[in-house]
Amino acid sequence: MPVSYQLSDEALKIINTPRIRRELMDILEVTEFTIARYIQKNNPILTLYAVIELITKESGLTIDQILKANNTSE
C-alpha cells in the first residue's frame, strides 16, 4: 500500500496565519473558505510541492519536519 503524507502539526500552525493563507489561496487558486477546510482536515493537497516550498521559505523547516506519514487506511 502506498504511503500518503499530511502536514505536521508544526507546519499546520505555520500556514494558519492570514498572510500565509492568502499566499496559499493564490498558489492553489481556491477561496479562503477552501484553505480553512484544507487546514482543518489536513488535506493531502497541502503536501503539493509549491505548498511545501512556501512552508520551507517561511519557516526554515526541513521536509522531514513538514511532512508526516498518514497511517490511516481507507
mmCIF file of the N, C-alpha and C atoms, coordinates in Angstrom:
data_MODEL
# 
_entry.id   MODEL 
# 
loop_
_atom_site.group_PDB 
_atom_site.id 
_atom_site.type_symbol 
_atom_site.label_atom_id 
_atom_site.label_alt_id 
_atom_site.label_comp_id 
_atom_site.label_asym_id 
_atom_site.label_entity_id 
_atom_site.label_seq_id 
_atom_site.pdbx_PDB_ins_code 
_atom_site.Cartn_x 
_atom_site.Cartn_y 
_atom_site.Cartn_z 
_atom_site.occupancy 
_atom_site.B_iso_or_equiv 
_atom_site.pdbx_formal_charge 
_atom_site.auth_seq_id 
_atom_site.auth_comp_id 
_atom_site.auth_asym_id 
_atom_site.auth_atom_id 
_atom_site.pdbx_PDB_model_num 
ATOM 1   N N  . MET A 1 1  ? 0.836   -1.179 0.000  1.00 0.00 ? 1  MET A N  1 
ATOM 2   C CA . MET A 1 1  ? 0.000   0.000  0.000  1.00 0.00 ? 1  MET A CA 1 
ATOM 3   C C  . MET A 1 1  ? 0.887   1.250  0.000  1.00 0.00 ? 1  MET A C  1 
ATOM 4   N N  . PRO A 1 2  ? 0.628   2.196  -0.906 1.00 0.00 ? 2  PRO A N  1 
ATOM 5   C CA . PRO A 1 2  ? 1.470   3.394  -0.962 1.00 0.00 ? 2  PRO A CA 1 
ATOM 6   C C  . PRO A 1 2  ? 1.280   4.265  0.279  1.00 0.00 ? 2  PRO A C  1 
ATOM 7   N N  . VAL A 1 3  ? 2.337   4.936  0.649  1.00 0.00 ? 3  VAL A N  1 
ATOM 8   C CA . VAL A 1 3  ? 2.298   5.822  1.811  1.00 0.00 ? 3  VAL A CA 1 
ATOM 9   C C  . VAL A 1 3  ? 1.790   7.184  1.360  1.00 0.00 ? 3  VAL A C  1 
ATOM 10  N N  . SER A 1 4  ? 0.862   7.734  2.119  1.00 0.00 ? 4  SER A N  1 
ATOM 11  C CA . SER A 1 4  ? 0.432   9.104  1.843  1.00 0.00 ? 4  SER A CA 1 
ATOM 12  C C  . SER A 1 4  ? 0.930   9.987  2.978  1.00 0.00 ? 4  SER A C  1 
ATOM 13  N N  . TYR A 1 5  ? 0.992   11.268 2.711  1.00 0.00 ? 5  TYR A N  1 
ATOM 14  C CA . TYR A 1 5  ? 1.538   12.199 3.695  1.00 0.00 ? 5  TYR A CA 1 
ATOM 15  C C  . TYR A 1 5  ? 0.550   13.296 4.017  1.00 0.00 ? 5  TYR A C  1 
ATOM 16  N N  . GLN A 1 6  ? 0.727   13.851 5.211  1.00 0.00 ? 6  GLN A N  1 
ATOM 17  C CA . GLN A 1 6  ? -0.008  15.019 5.668  1.00 0.00 ? 6  GLN A CA 1 
ATOM 18  C C  . GLN A 1 6  ? 1.008   15.983 6.253  1.00 0.00 ? 6  GLN A C  1 
ATOM 19  N N  . LEU A 1 7  ? 0.555   17.211 6.514  1.00 0.00 ? 7  LEU A N  1 
ATOM 20  C CA . LEU A 1 7  ? 1.435   18.169 7.161  1.00 0.00 ? 7  LEU A CA 1 
ATOM 21  C C  . LEU A 1 7  ? 1.536   17.861 8.652  1.00 0.00 ? 7  LEU A C  1 
ATOM 22  N N  . SER A 1 8  ? 2.688   18.145 9.201  1.00 0.00 ? 8  SER A N  1 
ATOM 23  C CA . SER A 1 8  ? 2.872   18.001 10.642 1.00 0.00 ? 8  SER A CA 1 
ATOM 24  C C  . SER A 1 8  ? 2.082   19.101 11.354 1.00 0.00 ? 8  SER A C  1 
ATOM 25  N N  . ASP A 1 9  ? 1.860   18.924 12.636 1.00 0.00 ? 9  ASP A N  1 
ATOM 26  C CA . ASP A 1 9  ? 1.153   19.941 13.415 1.00 0.00 ? 9  ASP A CA 1 
ATOM 27  C C  . ASP A 1 9  ? 1.897   21.274 13.376 1.00 0.00 ? 9  ASP A C  1 
ATOM 28  N N  . GLU A 1 10 ? 3.217   21.209 13.406 1.00 0.00 ? 10 GLU A N  1 
ATOM 29  C CA . GLU A 1 10 ? 4.033   22.426 13.357 1.00 0.00 ? 10 GLU A CA 1 
ATOM 30  C C  . GLU A 1 10 ? 3.836   23.169 12.037 1.00 0.00 ? 10 GLU A C  1 
ATOM 31  N N  . ALA A 1 11 ? 3.812   22.432 10.936 1.00 0.00 ? 11 ALA A N  1 
ATOM 32  C CA . ALA A 1 11 ? 3.611   23.053 9.622  1.00 0.00 ? 11 ALA A CA 1 
ATOM 33  C C  . ALA A 1 11 ? 2.206   23.639 9.507  1.00 0.00 ? 11 ALA A C  1 
ATOM 34  N N  . LEU A 1 12 ? 1.210   22.928 10.020 1.00 0.00 ? 12 LEU A N  1 
ATOM 35  C CA . LEU A 1 12 ? -0.161  23.447 10.000 1.00 0.00 ? 12 LEU A CA 1 
ATOM 36  C C  . LEU A 1 12 ? -0.258  24.763 10.765 1.00 0.00 ? 12 LEU A C  1 
ATOM 37  N N  . LYS A 1 13 ? 0.437   24.847 11.892 1.00 0.00 ? 13 LYS A N  1 
ATOM 38  C CA . LYS A 1 13 ? 0.432   26.071 12.689 1.00 0.00 ? 13 LYS A CA 1 
ATOM 39  C C  . LYS A 1 13 ? 1.032   27.236 11.888 1.00 0.00 ? 13 LYS A C  1 
ATOM 40  N N  . ILE A 1 14 ? 2.087   26.951 11.148 1.00 0.00 ? 14 ILE A N  1 
ATOM 41  C CA . ILE A 1 14 ? 2.764   27.986 10.368 1.00 0.00 ? 14 ILE A CA 1 
ATOM 42  C C  . ILE A 1 14 ? 1.863   28.517 9.253  1.00 0.00 ? 14 ILE A C  1 
ATOM 43  N N  . ILE A 1 15 ? 1.161   27.635 8.571  1.00 0.00 ? 15 ILE A N  1 
ATOM 44  C CA . ILE A 1 15 ? 0.342   28.107 7.447  1.00 0.00 ? 15 ILE A CA 1 
ATOM 45  C C  . ILE A 1 15 ? -0.993  28.688 7.887  1.00 0.00 ? 15 ILE A C  1 
ATOM 46  N N  . ASN A 1 16 ? -1.363  28.523 9.134  1.00 0.00 ? 16 ASN A N  1 
ATOM 47  C CA . ASN A 1 16 ? -2.654  29.007 9.605  1.00 0.00 ? 16 ASN A CA 1 
ATOM 48  C C  . ASN A 1 16 ? -2.550  30.441 10.122 1.00 0.00 ? 16 ASN A C  1 
ATOM 49  N N  . THR A 1 17 ? -1.962  31.303 9.302  1.00 0.00 ? 17 THR A N  1 
ATOM 50  C CA . THR A 1 17 ? -1.900  32.737 9.586  1.00 0.00 ? 17 THR A CA 1 
ATOM 51  C C  . THR A 1 17 ? -2.505  33.455 8.379  1.00 0.00 ? 17 THR A C  1 
ATOM 52  N N  . PRO A 1 18 ? -3.069  34.634 8.587  1.00 0.00 ? 18 PRO A N  1 
ATOM 53  C CA . PRO A 1 18 ? -3.729  35.314 7.464  1.00 0.00 ? 18 PRO A CA 1 
ATOM 54  C C  . PRO A 1 18 ? -2.832  35.516 6.238  1.00 0.00 ? 18 PRO A C  1 
ATOM 55  N N  . ARG A 1 19 ? -1.587  35.913 6.449  1.00 0.00 ? 19 ARG A N  1 
ATOM 56  C CA . ARG A 1 19 ? -0.698  36.179 5.311  1.00 0.00 ? 19 ARG A CA 1 
ATOM 57  C C  . ARG A 1 19 ? -0.391  34.905 4.529  1.00 0.00 ? 19 ARG A C  1 
ATOM 58  N N  . ILE A 1 20 ? -0.057  33.842 5.225  1.00 0.00 ? 20 ILE A N  1 
ATOM 59  C CA . ILE A 1 20 ? 0.266   32.581 4.551  1.00 0.00 ? 20 ILE A CA 1 
ATOM 60  C C  . ILE A 1 20 ? -0.979  32.007 3.885  1.00 0.00 ? 20 ILE A C  1 
ATOM 61  N N  . ARG A 1 21 ? -2.121  32.126 4.544  1.00 0.00 ? 21 ARG A N  1 
ATOM 62  C CA . ARG A 1 21 ? -3.363  31.635 3.940  1.00 0.00 ? 21 ARG A CA 1 
ATOM 63  C C  . ARG A 1 21 ? -3.651  32.357 2.622  1.00 0.00 ? 21 ARG A C  1 
ATOM 64  N N  . ARG A 1 22 ? -3.383  33.679 2.586  1.00 0.00 ? 22 ARG A N  1 
ATOM 65  C CA . ARG A 1 22 ? -3.581  34.424 1.334  1.00 0.00 ? 22 ARG A CA 1 
ATOM 66  C C  . ARG A 1 22 ? -2.643  33.904 0.240  1.00 0.00 ? 22 ARG A C  1 
ATOM 67  N N  . GLU A 1 23 ? -1.408  33.631 0.617  1.00 0.00 ? 23 GLU A N  1 
ATOM 68  C CA . GLU A 1 23 ? -0.460  33.080 -0.359 1.00 0.00 ? 23 GLU A CA 1 
ATOM 69  C C  . GLU A 1 23 ? -0.926  31.714 -0.855 1.00 0.00 ? 23 GLU A C  1 
ATOM 70  N N  . LEU A 1 24 ? -1.439  30.893 0.053  1.00 0.00 ? 24 LEU A N  1 
ATOM 71  C CA . LEU A 1 24 ? -1.962  29.577 -0.350 1.00 0.00 ? 24 LEU A CA 1 
ATOM 72  C C  . LEU A 1 24 ? -3.152  29.714 -1.289 1.00 0.00 ? 24 LEU A C  1 
ATOM 73  N N  . MET A 1 25 ? -3.992  30.713 -1.054 1.00 0.00 ? 25 MET A N  1 
ATOM 74  C CA . MET A 1 25 ? -5.128  30.951 -1.945 1.00 0.00 ? 25 MET A CA 1 
ATOM 75  C C  . MET A 1 25 ? -4.632  31.217 -3.361 1.00 0.00 ? 25 MET A C  1 
ATOM 76  N N  . ASP A 1 26 ? -3.568  32.010 -3.481 1.00 0.00 ? 26 ASP A N  1 
ATOM 77  C CA . ASP A 1 26 ? -3.001  32.302 -4.801 1.00 0.00 ? 26 ASP A CA 1 
ATOM 78  C C  . ASP A 1 26 ? -2.366  31.063 -5.426 1.00 0.00 ? 26 ASP A C  1 
ATOM 79  N N  . ILE A 1 27 ? -1.598  30.340 -4.634 1.00 0.00 ? 27 ILE A N  1 
ATOM 80  C CA . ILE A 1 27 ? -0.899  29.153 -5.146 1.00 0.00 ? 27 ILE A CA 1 
ATOM 81  C C  . ILE A 1 27 ? -1.886  28.097 -5.619 1.00 0.00 ? 27 ILE A C  1 
ATOM 82  N N  . LEU A 1 28 ? -2.890  27.825 -4.790 1.00 0.00 ? 28 LEU A N  1 
ATOM 83  C CA . LEU A 1 28 ? -3.823  26.734 -5.084 1.00 0.00 ? 28 LEU A CA 1 
ATOM 84  C C  . LEU A 1 28 ? -5.051  27.196 -5.866 1.00 0.00 ? 28 LEU A C  1 
ATOM 85  N N  . GLU A 1 29 ? -5.182  28.519 -6.036 1.00 0.00 ? 29 GLU A N  1 
ATOM 86  C CA . GLU A 1 29 ? -6.304  29.104 -6.774 1.00 0.00 ? 29 GLU A CA 1 
ATOM 87  C C  . GLU A 1 29 ? -7.656  28.650 -6.209 1.00 0.00 ? 29 GLU A C  1 
ATOM 88  N N  . VAL A 1 30 ? -7.786  28.817 -4.899 1.00 0.00 ? 30 VAL A N  1 
ATOM 89  C CA . VAL A 1 30 ? -9.023  28.467 -4.201 1.00 0.00 ? 30 VAL A CA 1 
ATOM 90  C C  . VAL A 1 30 ? -9.392  29.616 -3.265 1.00 0.00 ? 30 VAL A C  1 
ATOM 91  N N  . THR A 1 31 ? -10.579 29.529 -2.681 1.00 0.00 ? 31 THR A N  1 
ATOM 92  C CA . THR A 1 31 ? -11.058 30.564 -1.771 1.00 0.00 ? 31 THR A CA 1 
ATOM 93  C C  . THR A 1 31 ? -10.486 30.392 -0.370 1.00 0.00 ? 31 THR A C  1 
ATOM 94  N N  . GLU A 1 32 ? -10.676 31.425 0.438  1.00 0.00 ? 32 GLU A N  1 
ATOM 95  C CA . GLU A 1 32 ? -10.224 31.365 1.827  1.00 0.00 ? 32 GLU A CA 1 
ATOM 96  C C  . GLU A 1 32 ? -10.959 30.263 2.593  1.00 0.00 ? 32 GLU A C  1 
ATOM 97  N N  . PHE A 1 33 ? -12.233 30.097 2.292  1.00 0.00 ? 33 PHE A N  1 
ATOM 98  C CA . PHE A 1 33 ? -13.019 29.037 2.931  1.00 0.00 ? 33 PHE A CA 1 
ATOM 99  C C  . PHE A 1 33 ? -12.401 27.662 2.629  1.00 0.00 ? 33 PHE A C  1 
ATOM 100 N N  . THR A 1 34 ? -11.991 27.460 1.386  1.00 0.00 ? 34 THR A N  1 
ATOM 101 C CA . THR A 1 34 ? -11.394 26.183 0.993  1.00 0.00 ? 34 THR A CA 1 
ATOM 102 C C  . THR A 1 34 ? -10.069 25.962 1.716  1.00 0.00 ? 34 THR A C  1 
ATOM 103 N N  . ILE A 1 35 ? -9.251  27.000 1.812  1.00 0.00 ? 35 ILE A N  1 
ATOM 104 C CA . ILE A 1 35 ? -7.981  26.890 2.542  1.00 0.00 ? 35 ILE A CA 1 
ATOM 105 C C  . ILE A 1 35 ? -8.252  26.509 3.990  1.00 0.00 ? 35 ILE A C  1 
ATOM 106 N N  . ALA A 1 36 ? -9.225  27.164 4.609  1.00 0.00 ? 36 ALA A N  1 
ATOM 107 C CA . ALA A 1 36 ? -9.568  26.849 6.008  1.00 0.00 ? 36 ALA A CA 1 
ATOM 108 C C  . ALA A 1 36 ? -9.972  25.390 6.144  1.00 0.00 ? 36 ALA A C  1 
ATOM 109 N N  . ARG A 1 37 ? -10.749 24.894 5.196  1.00 0.00 ? 37 ARG A N  1 
ATOM 110 C CA . ARG A 1 37 ? -11.186 23.493 5.226  1.00 0.00 ? 37 ARG A CA 1 
ATOM 111 C C  . ARG A 1 37 ? -9.988  22.553 5.038  1.00 0.00 ? 37 ARG A C  1 
ATOM 112 N N  . TYR A 1 38 ? -9.096  22.896 4.092  1.00 0.00 ? 38 TYR A N  1 
ATOM 113 C CA . TYR A 1 38 ? -7.900  22.077 3.881  1.00 0.00 ? 38 TYR A CA 1 
ATOM 114 C C  . TYR A 1 38 ? -7.079  21.977 5.165  1.00 0.00 ? 38 TYR A C  1 
ATOM 115 N N  . ILE A 1 39 ? -6.914  23.117 5.849  1.00 0.00 ? 39 ILE A N  1 
ATOM 116 C CA . ILE A 1 39 ? -6.118  23.124 7.079  1.00 0.00 ? 39 ILE A CA 1 
ATOM 117 C C  . ILE A 1 39 ? -6.823  22.317 8.171  1.00 0.00 ? 39 ILE A C  1 
ATOM 118 N N  . GLN A 1 40 ? -8.108  22.520 8.322  1.00 0.00 ? 40 GLN A N  1 
ATOM 119 C CA . GLN A 1 40 ? -8.876  21.812 9.352  1.00 0.00 ? 40 GLN A CA 1 
ATOM 120 C C  . GLN A 1 40 ? -8.801  20.303 9.162  1.00 0.00 ? 40 GLN A C  1 
ATOM 121 N N  . LYS A 1 41 ? -8.894  19.841 7.927  1.00 0.00 ? 41 LYS A N  1 
ATOM 122 C CA . LYS A 1 41 ? -8.891  18.407 7.644  1.00 0.00 ? 41 LYS A CA 1 
ATOM 123 C C  . LYS A 1 41 ? -7.496  17.877 7.310  1.00 0.00 ? 41 LYS A C  1 
ATOM 124 N N  . ASN A 1 42 ? -6.489  18.770 7.327  1.00 0.00 ? 42 ASN A N  1 
ATOM 125 C CA . ASN A 1 42 ? -5.121  18.396 6.950  1.00 0.00 ? 42 ASN A CA 1 
ATOM 126 C C  . ASN A 1 42 ? -5.142  17.650 5.613  1.00 0.00 ? 42 ASN A C  1 
ATOM 127 N N  . ASN A 1 43 ? -5.761  18.282 4.638  1.00 0.00 ? 43 ASN A N  1 
ATOM 128 C CA . ASN A 1 43 ? -5.953  17.708 3.311  1.00 0.00 ? 43 ASN A CA 1 
ATOM 129 C C  . ASN A 1 43 ? -4.606  17.427 2.634  1.00 0.00 ? 43 ASN A C  1 
ATOM 130 N N  . PRO A 1 44 ? -4.462  16.273 1.984  1.00 0.00 ? 44 PRO A N  1 
ATOM 131 C CA . PRO A 1 44 ? -3.207  15.951 1.299  1.00 0.00 ? 44 PRO A CA 1 
ATOM 132 C C  . PRO A 1 44 ? -2.815  16.949 0.210  1.00 0.00 ? 44 PRO A C  1 
ATOM 133 N N  . ILE A 1 45 ? -3.745  17.768 -0.279 1.00 0.00 ? 45 ILE A N  1 
ATOM 134 C CA . ILE A 1 45 ? -3.374  18.773 -1.275 1.00 0.00 ? 45 ILE A CA 1 
ATOM 135 C C  . ILE A 1 45 ? -2.356  19.760 -0.697 1.00 0.00 ? 45 ILE A C  1 
ATOM 136 N N  . LEU A 1 46 ? -2.328  19.867 0.624  1.00 0.00 ? 46 LEU A N  1 
ATOM 137 C CA . LEU A 1 46 ? -1.356  20.749 1.271  1.00 0.00 ? 46 LEU A CA 1 
ATOM 138 C C  . LEU A 1 46 ? 0.068   20.202 1.202  1.00 0.00 ? 46 LEU A C  1 
ATOM 139 N N  . THR A 1 47 ? 0.228   19.000 0.668  1.00 0.00 ? 47 THR A N  1 
ATOM 140 C CA . THR A 1 47 ? 1.574   18.433 0.517  1.00 0.00 ? 47 THR A CA 1 
ATOM 141 C C  . THR A 1 47 ? 2.124   18.645 -0.891 1.00 0.00 ? 47 THR A C  1 
ATOM 142 N N  . LEU A 1 48 ? 1.425   19.427 -1.711 1.00 0.00 ? 48 LEU A N  1 
ATOM 143 C CA . LEU A 1 48 ? 1.949   19.739 -3.037 1.00 0.00 ? 48 LEU A CA 1 
ATOM 144 C C  . LEU A 1 48 ? 3.275   20.485 -2.919 1.00 0.00 ? 48 LEU A C  1 
ATOM 145 N N  . TYR A 1 49 ? 4.123   20.322 -3.921 1.00 0.00 ? 49 TYR A N  1 
ATOM 146 C CA . TYR A 1 49 ? 5.463   20.905 -3.880 1.00 0.00 ? 49 TYR A CA 1 
ATOM 147 C C  . TYR A 1 49 ? 5.438   22.409 -3.604 1.00 0.00 ? 49 TYR A C  1 
ATOM 148 N N  . ALA A 1 50 ? 4.552   23.139 -4.278 1.00 0.00 ? 50 ALA A N  1 
ATOM 149 C CA . ALA A 1 50 ? 4.502   24.593 -4.113 1.00 0.00 ? 50 ALA A CA 1 
ATOM 150 C C  . ALA A 1 50 ? 4.176   24.984 -2.675 1.00 0.00 ? 50 ALA A C  1 
ATOM 151 N N  . VAL A 1 51 ? 3.337   24.208 -2.021 1.00 0.00 ? 51 VAL A N  1 
ATOM 152 C CA . VAL A 1 51 ? 2.980   24.484 -0.626 1.00 0.00 ? 51 VAL A CA 1 
ATOM 153 C C  . VAL A 1 51 ? 4.166   24.179 0.289  1.00 0.00 ? 51 VAL A C  1 
ATOM 154 N N  . ILE A 1 52 ? 4.809   23.046 0.058  1.00 0.00 ? 52 ILE A N  1 
ATOM 155 C CA . ILE A 1 52 ? 5.990   22.675 0.855  1.00 0.00 ? 52 ILE A CA 1 
ATOM 156 C C  . ILE A 1 52 ? 7.086   23.729 0.688  1.00 0.00 ? 52 ILE A C  1 
ATOM 157 N N  . GLU A 1 53 ? 7.267   24.200 -0.536 1.00 0.00 ? 53 GLU A N  1 
ATOM 158 C CA . GLU A 1 53 ? 8.264   25.230 -0.812 1.00 0.00 ? 53 GLU A CA 1 
ATOM 159 C C  . GLU A 1 53 ? 7.952   26.513 -0.026 1.00 0.00 ? 53 GLU A C  1 
ATOM 160 N N  . LEU A 1 54 ? 6.689   26.901 0.020  1.00 0.00 ? 54 LEU A N  1 
ATOM 161 C CA . LEU A 1 54 ? 6.283   28.086 0.771  1.00 0.00 ? 54 LEU A CA 1 
ATOM 162 C C  . LEU A 1 54 ? 6.555   27.896 2.264  1.00 0.00 ? 54 LEU A C  1 
ATOM 163 N N  . ILE A 1 55 ? 6.197   26.759 2.803  1.00 0.00 ? 55 ILE A N  1 
ATOM 164 C CA . ILE A 1 55 ? 6.419   26.492 4.231  1.00 0.00 ? 55 ILE A CA 1 
ATOM 165 C C  . ILE A 1 55 ? 7.912   26.526 4.547  1.00 0.00 ? 55 ILE A C  1 
ATOM 166 N N  . THR A 1 56 ? 8.711   25.918 3.699  1.00 0.00 ? 56 THR A N  1 
ATOM 167 C CA . THR A 1 56 ? 10.165  25.917 3.898  1.00 0.00 ? 56 THR A CA 1 
ATOM 168 C C  . THR A 1 56 ? 10.712  27.332 3.887  1.00 0.00 ? 56 THR A C  1 
ATOM 169 N N  . LYS A 1 57 ? 10.269  28.120 2.914  1.00 0.00 ? 57 LYS A N  1 
ATOM 170 C CA . LYS A 1 57 ? 10.736  29.506 2.798  1.00 0.00 ? 57 LYS A CA 1 
ATOM 171 C C  . LYS A 1 57 ? 10.340  30.328 4.028  1.00 0.00 ? 57 LYS A C  1 
ATOM 172 N N  . GLU A 1 58 ? 9.137   30.150 4.501  1.00 0.00 ? 58 GLU A N  1 
ATOM 173 C CA . GLU A 1 58 ? 8.625   30.938 5.620  1.00 0.00 ? 58 GLU A CA 1 
ATOM 174 C C  . GLU A 1 58 ? 9.164   30.499 6.973  1.00 0.00 ? 58 GLU A C  1 
ATOM 175 N N  . SER A 1 59 ? 9.472   29.224 7.111  1.00 0.00 ? 59 SER A N  1 
ATOM 176 C CA . SER A 1 59 ? 9.793   28.697 8.446  1.00 0.00 ? 59 SER A CA 1 
ATOM 177 C C  . SER A 1 59 ? 11.210  28.174 8.602  1.00 0.00 ? 59 SER A C  1 
ATOM 178 N N  . GLY A 1 60 ? 11.824  27.770 7.498  1.00 0.00 ? 60 GLY A N  1 
ATOM 179 C CA . GLY A 1 60 ? 13.131  27.139 7.605  1.00 0.00 ? 60 GLY A CA 1 
ATOM 180 C C  . GLY A 1 60 ? 13.062  25.674 8.004  1.00 0.00 ? 60 GLY A C  1 
ATOM 181 N N  . LEU A 1 61 ? 11.840  25.131 8.129  1.00 0.00 ? 61 LEU A N  1 
ATOM 182 C CA . LEU A 1 61 ? 11.695  23.712 8.468  1.00 0.00 ? 61 LEU A CA 1 
ATOM 183 C C  . LEU A 1 61 ? 12.171  22.837 7.311  1.00 0.00 ? 61 LEU A C  1 
ATOM 184 N N  . THR A 1 62 ? 12.645  21.653 7.647  1.00 0.00 ? 62 THR A N  1 
ATOM 185 C CA . THR A 1 62 ? 13.022  20.684 6.619  1.00 0.00 ? 62 THR A CA 1 
ATOM 186 C C  . THR A 1 62 ? 11.782  19.900 6.190  1.00 0.00 ? 62 THR A C  1 
ATOM 187 N N  . ILE A 1 63 ? 11.885  19.192 5.101  1.00 0.00 ? 63 ILE A N  1 
ATOM 188 C CA . ILE A 1 63 ? 10.766  18.379 4.627  1.00 0.00 ? 63 ILE A CA 1 
ATOM 189 C C  . ILE A 1 63 ? 10.377  17.346 5.680  1.00 0.00 ? 63 ILE A C  1 
ATOM 190 N N  . ASP A 1 64 ? 11.357  16.775 6.360  1.00 0.00 ? 64 ASP A N  1 
ATOM 191 C CA . ASP A 1 64 ? 11.054  15.802 7.420  1.00 0.00 ? 64 ASP A CA 1 
ATOM 192 C C  . ASP A 1 64 ? 10.258  16.423 8.564  1.00 0.00 ? 64 ASP A C  1 
ATOM 193 N N  . GLN A 1 65 ? 10.460  17.729 8.804  1.00 0.00 ? 65 GLN A N  1 
ATOM 194 C CA . GLN A 1 65 ? 9.717   18.417 9.852  1.00 0.00 ? 65 GLN A CA 1 
ATOM 195 C C  . GLN A 1 65 ? 8.327   18.850 9.366  1.00 0.00 ? 65 GLN A C  1 
ATOM 196 N N  . ILE A 1 66 ? 8.167   18.995 8.064  1.00 0.00 ? 66 ILE A N  1 
ATOM 197 C CA . ILE A 1 66 ? 6.911   19.477 7.486  1.00 0.00 ? 66 ILE A CA 1 
ATOM 198 C C  . ILE A 1 66 ? 5.920   18.344 7.257  1.00 0.00 ? 66 ILE A C  1 
ATOM 199 N N  . LEU A 1 67 ? 6.413   17.193 6.817  1.00 0.00 ? 67 LEU A N  1 
ATOM 200 C CA . LEU A 1 67 ? 5.529   16.085 6.448  1.00 0.00 ? 67 LEU A CA 1 
ATOM 201 C C  . LEU A 1 67 ? 5.531   14.984 7.489  1.00 0.00 ? 67 LEU A C  1 
ATOM 202 N N  . LYS A 1 68 ? 4.390   14.307 7.605  1.00 0.00 ? 68 LYS A N  1 
ATOM 203 C CA . LYS A 1 68 ? 4.310   13.101 8.416  1.00 0.00 ? 68 LYS A CA 1 
ATOM 204 C C  . LYS A 1 68 ? 3.521   12.087 7.619  1.00 0.00 ? 68 LYS A C  1 
ATOM 205 N N  . ALA A 1 69 ? 3.864   10.835 7.796  1.00 0.00 ? 69 ALA A N  1 
ATOM 206 C CA . ALA A 1 69 ? 3.155   9.763  7.095  1.00 0.00 ? 69 ALA A CA 1 
ATOM 207 C C  . ALA A 1 69 ? 1.744   9.660  7.642  1.00 0.00 ? 69 ALA A C  1 
ATOM 208 N N  . ASN A 1 70 ? 0.812   9.465  6.742  1.00 0.00 ? 70 ASN A N  1 
ATOM 209 C CA . ASN A 1 70 ? -0.589  9.279  7.121  1.00 0.00 ? 70 ASN A CA 1 
ATOM 210 C C  . ASN A 1 70 ? -0.808  7.782  7.249  1.00 0.00 ? 70 ASN A C  1 
ATOM 211 N N  . ASN A 1 71 ? -0.962  7.300  8.452  1.00 0.00 ? 71 ASN A N  1 
ATOM 212 C CA . ASN A 1 71 ? -1.051  5.868  8.693  1.00 0.00 ? 71 ASN A CA 1 
ATOM 213 C C  . ASN A 1 71 ? -2.468  5.320  8.678  1.00 0.00 ? 71 ASN A C  1 
ATOM 214 N N  . THR A 1 72 ? -3.439  6.173  8.409  1.00 0.00 ? 72 THR A N  1 
ATOM 215 C CA . THR A 1 72 ? -4.809  5.669  8.381  1.00 0.00 ? 72 THR A CA 1 
ATOM 216 C C  . THR A 1 72 ? -5.086  4.956  7.075  1.00 0.00 ? 72 THR A C  1 
ATOM 217 N N  . SER A 1 73 ? -5.690  3.802  7.141  1.00 0.00 ? 73 SER A N  1 
ATOM 218 C CA . SER A 1 73 ? -6.035  3.082  5.924  1.00 0.00 ? 73 SER A CA 1 
ATOM 219 C C  . SER A 1 73 ? -7.464  3.407  5.569  1.00 0.00 ? 73 SER A C  1 
ATOM 220 N N  . GLU A 1 74 ? -7.704  3.520  4.263  1.00 0.00 ? 74 GLU A N  1 
ATOM 221 C CA . GLU A 1 74 ? -9.049  3.890  3.810  1.00 0.00 ? 74 GLU A CA 1 
ATOM 222 C C  . GLU A 1 74 ? -9.686  2.778  3.055  1.00 0.00 ? 74 GLU A C  1 
# 
